[in-house]
Amino acid sequence: MKLVWGDRAKRDFRELVSYIAEGSVQTAELVANRLDQAAEMFVLMPRMGRKGRVAGTYELVVPQTPYILAYRLQPDAVRILRVMRGARRWPSRFD
């Protein structure tokens, strides 16, 4: 199984790490590492997340962070669609 970061997910990742780094570079690196480690687990266990709030997706709560990886299973890959804060209002669909 291949791991693919969608364009919006890449942008989410960069923006949140940049925002966190304004307060603490060390915390930003820690969160970035946790997000990366969680995403890499999809290669071994693509169905490890829960059913998503958006139809046809799954969600993985990233341990020790307030973030959730929203993803979709494809025949040969796991595509990460968004990196979102759990308390945030979720869209009705991902483009």
ZIMO-V344223 format. One record per pair of residues at least 24 apart in sequence whose C-alpha atoms are under 8 Angstrom apart, sorted by the first residue. I is the first residue (numbers start at 1). J is the second residue. If there is no record, write none. Layout:
BEGIN
i/j
I/J
I/J
END
This chain:
BEGIN
i/j
1/42
1/43
1/44
1/46
1/76
1/77
1/78
2/43
2/76
2/77
2/78
3/39
3/40
3/42
3/43
3/77
3/78
3/79
3/80
4/77
4/78
4/79
4/80
5/79
5/80
5/81
6/79
6/80
6/81
6/82
7/81
8/81
8/82
9/80
9/81
9/82
9/83
10/82
12/82
12/83
12/84
13/83
31/65
34/62
34/63
34/64
34/65
35/62
38/62
38/63
39/69
42/78
43/78
46/73
46/78
53/90
53/92
54/91
54/92
54/93
54/94
55/93
61/86
END
